[in-house]
Amino acid sequence: FTVEVERSLRVLDGSVCVLDAKGGVEPQTETVWRQADNYNVPRMIFVNKMDIMGANFFGSMKSIVDRLGCNPVAVTLPIGAENDFVGIIDLIKMKAYIYENQTGTDIDEEEIPDEYLEQAQVARDKLCDLVAEADDDLMMKYLDGEEQLTQAELEGLFDKAIGQELFIPVFVGSTIIKQGIQGLMEDICT
């Protein structure tokens, strides 16, 4: 298996590392991550299975830092966990997406619920800080407090920041109930 992974990594433009929200980073994940480091493969992380018992997004984020030694930055946050997982918060658009059914097909775009607003703003500020580093002129304006990043600026510099390996973007959801997948797929395609 290791030889096939090595061969594949030589030709990849990027990869998505899928983690279990309950277990976080596992030993095989560490091995493949180190191999991808050797080939400078840009990566994204998808924290999956937020709907299972024991799901912990922030525990998974901590395991990414502790075990992979990288700088993960949330692009989406979960709304709830386990049986209470009902949607995601998109930190670029600063909108909440509430899933009205268990198949992820009926989605309501809403304002971020009050109980998640402060957490979302802190996470978005961290994302903006790192994305701004991808452009020197914008970074100087941002540091001088002249302006906050607009959604368009954030979207425009997002891929550049990932390519410069300023951070590893982290998305959240559940593939089995098709929640959080659409946003991930859109970011992969852009």
PyMOL commands that place a pseudoatom at each C-alpha (Angstrom):
pseudoatom trace, name=CA, resn=PHE, resi=1, chain=A, elem=C, hetatm=0, pos=[0.000, 0.000, 0.000]
pseudoatom trace, name=CA, resn=THR, resi=2, chain=A, elem=C, hetatm=0, pos=[2.802, 2.440, 0.854]
pseudoatom trace, name=CA, resn=VAL, resi=3, chain=A, elem=C, hetatm=0, pos=[4.396, 2.129, -2.585]
pseudoatom trace, name=CA, resn=GLU, resi=4, chain=A, elem=C, hetatm=0, pos=[1.087, 2.862, -4.335]
pseudoatom trace, name=CA, resn=VAL, resi=5, chain=A, elem=C, hetatm=0, pos=[0.550, 5.924, -2.144]
pseudoatom trace, name=CA, resn=GLU, resi=6, chain=A, elem=C, hetatm=0, pos=[4.063, 7.182, -2.956]
pseudoatom trace, name=CA, resn=ARG, resi=7, chain=A, elem=C, hetatm=0, pos=[3.429, 6.711, -6.673]
pseudoatom trace, name=CA, resn=SER, resi=8, chain=A, elem=C, hetatm=0, pos=[0.097, 8.532, -6.482]
pseudoatom trace, name=CA, resn=LEU, resi=9, chain=A, elem=C, hetatm=0, pos=[1.443, 11.451, -4.469]
pseudoatom trace, name=CA, resn=ARG, resi=10, chain=A, elem=C, hetatm=0, pos=[3.953, 12.268, -7.219]
pseudoatom trace, name=CA, resn=VAL, resi=11, chain=A, elem=C, hetatm=0, pos=[1.198, 13.278, -9.627]
pseudoatom trace, name=CA, resn=LEU, resi=12, chain=A, elem=C, hetatm=0, pos=[-1.489, 14.775, -7.370]
pseudoatom trace, name=CA, resn=ASP, resi=13, chain=A, elem=C, hetatm=0, pos=[-2.500, 18.431, -7.581]
pseudoatom trace, name=CA, resn=GLY, resi=14, chain=A, elem=C, hetatm=0, pos=[-4.064, 18.214, -4.129]
pseudoatom trace, name=CA, resn=SER, resi=15, chain=A, elem=C, hetatm=0, pos=[-5.804, 15.897, -1.718]
pseudoatom trace, name=CA, resn=VAL, resi=16, chain=A, elem=C, hetatm=0, pos=[-8.608, 15.759, 0.831]
pseudoatom trace, name=CA, resn=CYS, resi=17, chain=A, elem=C, hetatm=0, pos=[-7.828, 14.007, 4.093]
pseudoatom trace, name=CA, resn=VAL, resi=18, chain=A, elem=C, hetatm=0, pos=[-11.010, 12.597, 5.646]
pseudoatom trace, name=CA, resn=LEU, resi=19, chain=A, elem=C, hetatm=0, pos=[-10.987, 12.225, 9.430]
pseudoatom trace, name=CA, resn=ASP, resi=20, chain=A, elem=C, hetatm=0, pos=[-13.509, 10.571, 11.705]
pseudoatom trace, name=CA, resn=ALA, resi=21, chain=A, elem=C, hetatm=0, pos=[-15.011, 13.198, 14.056]
pseudoatom trace, name=CA, resn=LYS, resi=22, chain=A, elem=C, hetatm=0, pos=[-14.823, 10.700, 16.905]
pseudoatom trace, name=CA, resn=GLY, resi=23, chain=A, elem=C, hetatm=0, pos=[-11.288, 9.384, 16.394]
pseudoatom trace, name=CA, resn=GLY, resi=24, chain=A, elem=C, hetatm=0, pos=[-9.518, 12.363, 14.802]
pseudoatom trace, name=CA, resn=VAL, resi=25, chain=A, elem=C, hetatm=0, pos=[-6.097, 11.624, 13.341]
pseudoatom trace, name=CA, resn=GLU, resi=26, chain=A, elem=C, hetatm=0, pos=[-5.278, 7.910, 13.193]
pseudoatom trace, name=CA, resn=PRO, resi=27, chain=A, elem=C, hetatm=0, pos=[-1.845, 6.251, 12.716]
pseudoatom trace, name=CA, resn=GLN, resi=28, chain=A, elem=C, hetatm=0, pos=[-2.282, 5.562, 8.986]
pseudoatom trace, name=CA, resn=THR, resi=29, chain=A, elem=C, hetatm=0, pos=[-3.352, 9.180, 8.499]
pseudoatom trace, name=CA, resn=GLU, resi=30, chain=A, elem=C, hetatm=0, pos=[-0.056, 10.298, 10.017]
pseudoatom trace, name=CA, resn=THR, resi=31, chain=A, elem=C, hetatm=0, pos=[1.907, 8.040, 7.669]
pseudoatom trace, name=CA, resn=VAL, resi=32, chain=A, elem=C, hetatm=0, pos=[0.196, 9.268, 4.511]
pseudoatom trace, name=CA, resn=TRP, resi=33, chain=A, elem=C, hetatm=0, pos=[0.376, 12.880, 5.740]
pseudoatom trace, name=CA, resn=ARG, resi=34, chain=A, elem=C, hetatm=0, pos=[4.170, 12.620, 6.088]
pseudoatom trace, name=CA, resn=GLN, resi=35, chain=A, elem=C, hetatm=0, pos=[4.398, 11.114, 2.613]
pseudoatom trace, name=CA, resn=ALA, resi=36, chain=A, elem=C, hetatm=0, pos=[2.351, 14.021, 1.221]
pseudoatom trace, name=CA, resn=ASP, resi=37, chain=A, elem=C, hetatm=0, pos=[4.734, 16.428, 2.988]
pseudoatom trace, name=CA, resn=ASN, resi=38, chain=A, elem=C, hetatm=0, pos=[7.606, 14.926, 0.996]
pseudoatom trace, name=CA, resn=TYR, resi=39, chain=A, elem=C, hetatm=0, pos=[5.849, 15.757, -2.290]
pseudoatom trace, name=CA, resn=ASN, resi=40, chain=A, elem=C, hetatm=0, pos=[4.457, 19.158, -1.192]
pseudoatom trace, name=CA, resn=VAL, resi=41, chain=A, elem=C, hetatm=0, pos=[0.891, 18.096, -1.966]
pseudoatom trace, name=CA, resn=PRO, resi=42, chain=A, elem=C, hetatm=0, pos=[-1.633, 20.811, -0.966]
pseudoatom trace, name=CA, resn=ARG, resi=43, chain=A, elem=C, hetatm=0, pos=[-4.269, 19.374, 1.346]
pseudoatom trace, name=CA, resn=MET, resi=44, chain=A, elem=C, hetatm=0, pos=[-7.705, 20.001, 2.798]
pseudoatom trace, name=CA, resn=ILE, resi=45, chain=A, elem=C, hetatm=0, pos=[-9.237, 18.155, 5.712]
pseudoatom trace, name=CA, resn=PHE, resi=46, chain=A, elem=C, hetatm=0, pos=[-12.843, 17.018, 6.019]
pseudoatom trace, name=CA, resn=VAL, resi=47, chain=A, elem=C, hetatm=0, pos=[-13.955, 16.074, 9.538]
pseudoatom trace, name=CA, resn=ASN, resi=48, chain=A, elem=C, hetatm=0, pos=[-16.624, 13.474, 8.788]
pseudoatom trace, name=CA, resn=LYS, resi=49, chain=A, elem=C, hetatm=0, pos=[-19.319, 11.708, 10.818]
pseudoatom trace, name=CA, resn=MET, resi=50, chain=A, elem=C, hetatm=0, pos=[-20.425, 14.635, 12.956]
pseudoatom trace, name=CA, resn=ASP, resi=51, chain=A, elem=C, hetatm=0, pos=[-23.694, 12.774, 13.429]
pseudoatom trace, name=CA, resn=ILE, resi=52, chain=A, elem=C, hetatm=0, pos=[-22.248, 9.781, 15.330]
pseudoatom trace, name=CA, resn=MET, resi=53, chain=A, elem=C, hetatm=0, pos=[-21.997, 9.317, 19.072]
pseudoatom trace, name=CA, resn=GLY, resi=54, chain=A, elem=C, hetatm=0, pos=[-18.763, 10.788, 20.413]
pseudoatom trace, name=CA, resn=ALA, resi=55, chain=A, elem=C, hetatm=0, pos=[-18.285, 13.230, 17.507]
pseudoatom trace, name=CA, resn=ASN, resi=56, chain=A, elem=C, hetatm=0, pos=[-16.071, 16.126, 18.572]
pseudoatom trace, name=CA, resn=PHE, resi=57, chain=A, elem=C, hetatm=0, pos=[-14.983, 18.650, 15.946]
pseudoatom trace, name=CA, resn=PHE, resi=58, chain=A, elem=C, hetatm=0, pos=[-12.699, 20.599, 18.281]
pseudoatom trace, name=CA, resn=GLY, resi=59, chain=A, elem=C, hetatm=0, pos=[-11.117, 17.381, 19.575]
pseudoatom trace, name=CA, resn=SER, resi=60, chain=A, elem=C, hetatm=0, pos=[-10.379, 16.465, 15.952]
pseudoatom trace, name=CA, resn=MET, resi=61, chain=A, elem=C, hetatm=0, pos=[-8.856, 19.919, 15.372]
pseudoatom trace, name=CA, resn=LYS, resi=62, chain=A, elem=C, hetatm=0, pos=[-6.616, 19.413, 18.406]
pseudoatom trace, name=CA, resn=SER, resi=63, chain=A, elem=C, hetatm=0, pos=[-5.518, 15.994, 17.122]
pseudoatom trace, name=CA, resn=ILE, resi=64, chain=A, elem=C, hetatm=0, pos=[-4.575, 17.611, 13.782]
pseudoatom trace, name=CA, resn=VAL, resi=65, chain=A, elem=C, hetatm=0, pos=[-2.269, 20.049, 15.564]
pseudoatom trace, name=CA, resn=ASP, resi=66, chain=A, elem=C, hetatm=0, pos=[-0.864, 17.472, 17.995]
pseudoatom trace, name=CA, resn=ARG, resi=67, chain=A, elem=C, hetatm=0, pos=[-0.340, 14.576, 15.606]
pseudoatom trace, name=CA, resn=LEU, resi=68, chain=A, elem=C, hetatm=0, pos=[0.214, 16.203, 12.210]
pseudoatom trace, name=CA, resn=GLY, resi=69, chain=A, elem=C, hetatm=0, pos=[2.013, 19.331, 13.379]
pseudoatom trace, name=CA, resn=CYS, resi=70, chain=A, elem=C, hetatm=0, pos=[0.260, 21.580, 10.884]
pseudoatom trace, name=CA, resn=ASN, resi=71, chain=A, elem=C, hetatm=0, pos=[-1.838, 24.733, 11.111]
pseudoatom trace, name=CA, resn=PRO, resi=72, chain=A, elem=C, hetatm=0, pos=[-5.500, 23.743, 10.620]
pseudoatom trace, name=CA, resn=VAL, resi=73, chain=A, elem=C, hetatm=0, pos=[-8.037, 26.516, 10.144]
pseudoatom trace, name=CA, resn=ALA, resi=74, chain=A, elem=C, hetatm=0, pos=[-11.775, 25.925, 10.144]
pseudoatom trace, name=CA, resn=VAL, resi=75, chain=A, elem=C, hetatm=0, pos=[-13.618, 27.016, 7.012]
pseudoatom trace, name=CA, resn=THR, resi=76, chain=A, elem=C, hetatm=0, pos=[-16.872, 25.558, 8.273]
pseudoatom trace, name=CA, resn=LEU, resi=77, chain=A, elem=C, hetatm=0, pos=[-18.062, 24.880, 11.815]
pseudoatom trace, name=CA, resn=PRO, resi=78, chain=A, elem=C, hetatm=0, pos=[-20.659, 22.344, 12.951]
pseudoatom trace, name=CA, resn=ILE, resi=79, chain=A, elem=C, hetatm=0, pos=[-24.004, 23.328, 14.373]
pseudoatom trace, name=CA, resn=GLY, resi=80, chain=A, elem=C, hetatm=0, pos=[-24.467, 20.674, 17.014]
pseudoatom trace, name=CA, resn=ALA, resi=81, chain=A, elem=C, hetatm=0, pos=[-22.981, 17.188, 17.212]
pseudoatom trace, name=CA, resn=GLU, resi=82, chain=A, elem=C, hetatm=0, pos=[-24.142, 13.580, 17.367]
pseudoatom trace, name=CA, resn=ASN, resi=83, chain=A, elem=C, hetatm=0, pos=[-27.966, 13.441, 17.141]
pseudoatom trace, name=CA, resn=ASP, resi=84, chain=A, elem=C, hetatm=0, pos=[-28.077, 17.241, 17.445]
pseudoatom trace, name=CA, resn=PHE, resi=85, chain=A, elem=C, hetatm=0, pos=[-25.937, 17.847, 14.332]
pseudoatom trace, name=CA, resn=VAL, resi=86, chain=A, elem=C, hetatm=0, pos=[-28.275, 19.961, 12.208]
pseudoatom trace, name=CA, resn=GLY, resi=87, chain=A, elem=C, hetatm=0, pos=[-26.027, 21.995, 9.939]
pseudoatom trace, name=CA, resn=ILE, resi=88, chain=A, elem=C, hetatm=0, pos=[-22.859, 23.942, 9.312]
pseudoatom trace, name=CA, resn=ILE, resi=89, chain=A, elem=C, hetatm=0, pos=[-21.638, 27.519, 9.500]
pseudoatom trace, name=CA, resn=ASP, resi=90, chain=A, elem=C, hetatm=0, pos=[-19.780, 28.756, 6.415]
pseudoatom trace, name=CA, resn=LEU, resi=91, chain=A, elem=C, hetatm=0, pos=[-17.114, 31.134, 7.747]
pseudoatom trace, name=CA, resn=ILE, resi=92, chain=A, elem=C, hetatm=0, pos=[-16.429, 32.727, 4.371]
pseudoatom trace, name=CA, resn=LYS, resi=93, chain=A, elem=C, hetatm=0, pos=[-20.067, 33.670, 3.735]
pseudoatom trace, name=CA, resn=MET, resi=94, chain=A, elem=C, hetatm=0, pos=[-20.889, 33.958, 7.462]
pseudoatom trace, name=CA, resn=LYS, resi=95, chain=A, elem=C, hetatm=0, pos=[-24.117, 32.049, 6.937]
pseudoatom trace, name=CA, resn=ALA, resi=96, chain=A, elem=C, hetatm=0, pos=[-25.626, 29.017, 8.599]
pseudoatom trace, name=CA, resn=TYR, resi=97, chain=A, elem=C, hetatm=0, pos=[-26.909, 26.110, 6.531]
pseudoatom trace, name=CA, resn=ILE, resi=98, chain=A, elem=C, hetatm=0, pos=[-29.547, 24.115, 8.372]
pseudoatom trace, name=CA, resn=TYR, resi=99, chain=A, elem=C, hetatm=0, pos=[-30.431, 20.700, 6.954]
pseudoatom trace, name=CA, resn=GLU, resi=100, chain=A, elem=C, hetatm=0, pos=[-34.145, 20.031, 7.165]
pseudoatom trace, name=CA, resn=ASN, resi=101, chain=A, elem=C, hetatm=0, pos=[-33.935, 16.331, 6.269]
pseudoatom trace, name=CA, resn=GLN, resi=102, chain=A, elem=C, hetatm=0, pos=[-31.559, 13.413, 6.733]
pseudoatom trace, name=CA, resn=THR, resi=103, chain=A, elem=C, hetatm=0, pos=[-30.494, 13.306, 3.080]
pseudoatom trace, name=CA, resn=GLY, resi=104, chain=A, elem=C, hetatm=0, pos=[-28.941, 16.772, 2.847]
pseudoatom trace, name=CA, resn=THR, resi=105, chain=A, elem=C, hetatm=0, pos=[-31.235, 17.847, 0.021]
pseudoatom trace, name=CA, resn=ASP, resi=106, chain=A, elem=C, hetatm=0, pos=[-33.433, 20.361, 1.858]
pseudoatom trace, name=CA, resn=ILE, resi=107, chain=A, elem=C, hetatm=0, pos=[-31.128, 23.153, 3.062]
pseudoatom trace, name=CA, resn=ASP, resi=108, chain=A, elem=C, hetatm=0, pos=[-32.121, 26.492, 4.583]
pseudoatom trace, name=CA, resn=GLU, resi=109, chain=A, elem=C, hetatm=0, pos=[-29.623, 29.362, 4.467]
pseudoatom trace, name=CA, resn=GLU, resi=110, chain=A, elem=C, hetatm=0, pos=[-30.009, 31.421, 7.620]
pseudoatom trace, name=CA, resn=GLU, resi=111, chain=A, elem=C, hetatm=0, pos=[-28.218, 33.890, 9.807]
pseudoatom trace, name=CA, resn=ILE, resi=112, chain=A, elem=C, hetatm=0, pos=[-25.820, 32.262, 12.255]
pseudoatom trace, name=CA, resn=PRO, resi=113, chain=A, elem=C, hetatm=0, pos=[-27.671, 31.293, 15.457]
pseudoatom trace, name=CA, resn=ASP, resi=114, chain=A, elem=C, hetatm=0, pos=[-26.852, 33.625, 18.362]
pseudoatom trace, name=CA, resn=GLU, resi=115, chain=A, elem=C, hetatm=0, pos=[-25.258, 30.872, 20.457]
pseudoatom trace, name=CA, resn=TYR, resi=116, chain=A, elem=C, hetatm=0, pos=[-22.688, 30.235, 17.683]
pseudoatom trace, name=CA, resn=LEU, resi=117, chain=A, elem=C, hetatm=0, pos=[-22.084, 33.817, 16.531]
pseudoatom trace, name=CA, resn=GLU, resi=118, chain=A, elem=C, hetatm=0, pos=[-19.132, 34.659, 18.798]
pseudoatom trace, name=CA, resn=GLN, resi=119, chain=A, elem=C, hetatm=0, pos=[-17.410, 31.343, 18.062]
pseudoatom trace, name=CA, resn=ALA, resi=120, chain=A, elem=C, hetatm=0, pos=[-17.946, 31.866, 14.332]
pseudoatom trace, name=CA, resn=GLN, resi=121, chain=A, elem=C, hetatm=0, pos=[-16.551, 35.413, 14.443]
pseudoatom trace, name=CA, resn=VAL, resi=122, chain=A, elem=C, hetatm=0, pos=[-13.398, 34.287, 16.279]
pseudoatom trace, name=CA, resn=ALA, resi=123, chain=A, elem=C, hetatm=0, pos=[-12.877, 31.469, 13.758]
pseudoatom trace, name=CA, resn=ARG, resi=124, chain=A, elem=C, hetatm=0, pos=[-13.486, 33.824, 10.798]
pseudoatom trace, name=CA, resn=ASP, resi=125, chain=A, elem=C, hetatm=0, pos=[-11.006, 36.364, 12.181]
pseudoatom trace, name=CA, resn=LYS, resi=126, chain=A, elem=C, hetatm=0, pos=[-8.356, 33.640, 12.357]
pseudoatom trace, name=CA, resn=LEU, resi=127, chain=A, elem=C, hetatm=0, pos=[-9.160, 32.599, 8.780]
pseudoatom trace, name=CA, resn=CYS, resi=128, chain=A, elem=C, hetatm=0, pos=[-8.947, 36.223, 7.576]
pseudoatom trace, name=CA, resn=ASP, resi=129, chain=A, elem=C, hetatm=0, pos=[-5.626, 36.772, 9.369]
pseudoatom trace, name=CA, resn=LEU, resi=130, chain=A, elem=C, hetatm=0, pos=[-4.036, 33.843, 7.583]
pseudoatom trace, name=CA, resn=VAL, resi=131, chain=A, elem=C, hetatm=0, pos=[-5.588, 34.493, 4.174]
pseudoatom trace, name=CA, resn=ALA, resi=132, chain=A, elem=C, hetatm=0, pos=[-4.429, 38.133, 4.285]
pseudoatom trace, name=CA, resn=GLU, resi=133, chain=A, elem=C, hetatm=0, pos=[-0.830, 36.887, 4.534]
pseudoatom trace, name=CA, resn=ALA, resi=134, chain=A, elem=C, hetatm=0, pos=[-1.087, 35.659, 0.928]
pseudoatom trace, name=CA, resn=ASP, resi=135, chain=A, elem=C, hetatm=0, pos=[-1.019, 39.229, -0.448]
pseudoatom trace, name=CA, resn=ASP, resi=136, chain=A, elem=C, hetatm=0, pos=[1.555, 41.744, 0.838]
pseudoatom trace, name=CA, resn=ASP, resi=137, chain=A, elem=C, hetatm=0, pos=[-0.412, 44.909, -0.021]
pseudoatom trace, name=CA, resn=LEU, resi=138, chain=A, elem=C, hetatm=0, pos=[-3.634, 43.619, 1.469]
pseudoatom trace, name=CA, resn=MET, resi=139, chain=A, elem=C, hetatm=0, pos=[-1.761, 42.371, 4.532]
pseudoatom trace, name=CA, resn=MET, resi=140, chain=A, elem=C, hetatm=0, pos=[-0.363, 45.845, 5.205]
pseudoatom trace, name=CA, resn=LYS, resi=141, chain=A, elem=C, hetatm=0, pos=[-3.829, 47.422, 4.915]
pseudoatom trace, name=CA, resn=TYR, resi=142, chain=A, elem=C, hetatm=0, pos=[-5.272, 44.683, 7.106]
pseudoatom trace, name=CA, resn=LEU, resi=143, chain=A, elem=C, hetatm=0, pos=[-2.588, 45.109, 9.783]
pseudoatom trace, name=CA, resn=ASP, resi=144, chain=A, elem=C, hetatm=0, pos=[-2.979, 48.896, 9.724]
pseudoatom trace, name=CA, resn=GLY, resi=145, chain=A, elem=C, hetatm=0, pos=[-6.664, 48.388, 10.462]
pseudoatom trace, name=CA, resn=GLU, resi=146, chain=A, elem=C, hetatm=0, pos=[-7.696, 50.233, 7.319]
pseudoatom trace, name=CA, resn=GLU, resi=147, chain=A, elem=C, hetatm=0, pos=[-10.072, 47.527, 6.216]
pseudoatom trace, name=CA, resn=GLN, resi=148, chain=A, elem=C, hetatm=0, pos=[-11.474, 44.128, 6.978]
pseudoatom trace, name=CA, resn=LEU, resi=149, chain=A, elem=C, hetatm=0, pos=[-11.371, 41.470, 4.305]
pseudoatom trace, name=CA, resn=THR, resi=150, chain=A, elem=C, hetatm=0, pos=[-14.488, 41.416, 2.191]
pseudoatom trace, name=CA, resn=GLN, resi=151, chain=A, elem=C, hetatm=0, pos=[-16.046, 38.124, 1.170]
pseudoatom trace, name=CA, resn=ALA, resi=152, chain=A, elem=C, hetatm=0, pos=[-14.725, 38.660, -2.383]
pseudoatom trace, name=CA, resn=GLU, resi=153, chain=A, elem=C, hetatm=0, pos=[-11.166, 39.295, -1.135]
pseudoatom trace, name=CA, resn=LEU, resi=154, chain=A, elem=C, hetatm=0, pos=[-11.354, 36.287, 1.149]
pseudoatom trace, name=CA, resn=GLU, resi=155, chain=A, elem=C, hetatm=0, pos=[-12.573, 34.053, -1.670]
pseudoatom trace, name=CA, resn=GLY, resi=156, chain=A, elem=C, hetatm=0, pos=[-10.003, 35.481, -4.091]
pseudoatom trace, name=CA, resn=LEU, resi=157, chain=A, elem=C, hetatm=0, pos=[-7.029, 34.875, -1.823]
pseudoatom trace, name=CA, resn=PHE, resi=158, chain=A, elem=C, hetatm=0, pos=[-8.214, 31.597, -0.300]
pseudoatom trace, name=CA, resn=ASP, resi=159, chain=A, elem=C, hetatm=0, pos=[-6.658, 29.330, -2.953]
pseudoatom trace, name=CA, resn=LYS, resi=160, chain=A, elem=C, hetatm=0, pos=[-3.468, 31.401, -3.044]
pseudoatom trace, name=CA, resn=ALA, resi=161, chain=A, elem=C, hetatm=0, pos=[-3.075, 31.059, 0.736]
pseudoatom trace, name=CA, resn=ILE, resi=162, chain=A, elem=C, hetatm=0, pos=[-3.608, 27.299, 0.531]
pseudoatom trace, name=CA, resn=GLY, resi=163, chain=A, elem=C, hetatm=0, pos=[-1.071, 27.041, -2.299]
pseudoatom trace, name=CA, resn=GLN, resi=164, chain=A, elem=C, hetatm=0, pos=[1.464, 28.920, -0.165]
pseudoatom trace, name=CA, resn=GLU, resi=165, chain=A, elem=C, hetatm=0, pos=[0.701, 26.409, 2.615]
pseudoatom trace, name=CA, resn=LEU, resi=166, chain=A, elem=C, hetatm=0, pos=[-0.153, 29.164, 5.095]
pseudoatom trace, name=CA, resn=PHE, resi=167, chain=A, elem=C, hetatm=0, pos=[-2.745, 26.850, 6.630]
pseudoatom trace, name=CA, resn=ILE, resi=168, chain=A, elem=C, hetatm=0, pos=[-4.706, 23.658, 6.080]
pseudoatom trace, name=CA, resn=PRO, resi=169, chain=A, elem=C, hetatm=0, pos=[-8.416, 24.365, 5.499]
pseudoatom trace, name=CA, resn=VAL, resi=170, chain=A, elem=C, hetatm=0, pos=[-10.772, 22.206, 7.545]
pseudoatom trace, name=CA, resn=PHE, resi=171, chain=A, elem=C, hetatm=0, pos=[-14.377, 21.455, 6.610]
pseudoatom trace, name=CA, resn=VAL, resi=172, chain=A, elem=C, hetatm=0, pos=[-16.954, 19.557, 8.630]
pseudoatom trace, name=CA, resn=GLY, resi=173, chain=A, elem=C, hetatm=0, pos=[-20.009, 17.442, 7.910]
pseudoatom trace, name=CA, resn=SER, resi=174, chain=A, elem=C, hetatm=0, pos=[-21.313, 13.946, 7.494]
pseudoatom trace, name=CA, resn=THR, resi=175, chain=A, elem=C, hetatm=0, pos=[-21.118, 12.042, 4.233]
pseudoatom trace, name=CA, resn=ILE, resi=176, chain=A, elem=C, hetatm=0, pos=[-23.677, 9.418, 5.227]
pseudoatom trace, name=CA, resn=ILE, resi=177, chain=A, elem=C, hetatm=0, pos=[-26.413, 12.027, 5.632]
pseudoatom trace, name=CA, resn=LYS, resi=178, chain=A, elem=C, hetatm=0, pos=[-24.922, 14.308, 2.948]
pseudoatom trace, name=CA, resn=GLN, resi=179, chain=A, elem=C, hetatm=0, pos=[-24.397, 17.343, 5.169]
pseudoatom trace, name=CA, resn=GLY, resi=180, chain=A, elem=C, hetatm=0, pos=[-21.476, 19.690, 4.548]
pseudoatom trace, name=CA, resn=ILE, resi=181, chain=A, elem=C, hetatm=0, pos=[-20.524, 17.966, 1.307]
pseudoatom trace, name=CA, resn=GLN, resi=182, chain=A, elem=C, hetatm=0, pos=[-21.738, 20.613, -1.133]
pseudoatom trace, name=CA, resn=GLY, resi=183, chain=A, elem=C, hetatm=0, pos=[-19.485, 23.363, 0.286]
pseudoatom trace, name=CA, resn=LEU, resi=184, chain=A, elem=C, hetatm=0, pos=[-16.493, 21.034, 0.281]
pseudoatom trace, name=CA, resn=MET, resi=185, chain=A, elem=C, hetatm=0, pos=[-17.084, 20.046, -3.327]
pseudoatom trace, name=CA, resn=GLU, resi=186, chain=A, elem=C, hetatm=0, pos=[-17.450, 23.698, -4.379]
pseudoatom trace, name=CA, resn=ASP, resi=187, chain=A, elem=C, hetatm=0, pos=[-14.122, 24.570, -2.776]
pseudoatom trace, name=CA, resn=ILE, resi=188, chain=A, elem=C, hetatm=0, pos=[-12.416, 21.589, -4.390]
pseudoatom trace, name=CA, resn=CYS, resi=189, chain=A, elem=C, hetatm=0, pos=[-13.653, 22.689, -7.821]
pseudoatom trace, name=CA, resn=THR, resi=190, chain=A, elem=C, hetatm=0, pos=[-12.518, 26.318, -7.494]
for i in range(1, 190): cmd.bond("trace and resi %d" % i, "trace and resi %d" % (i + 1))
show_as sticks, trace
zoom trace
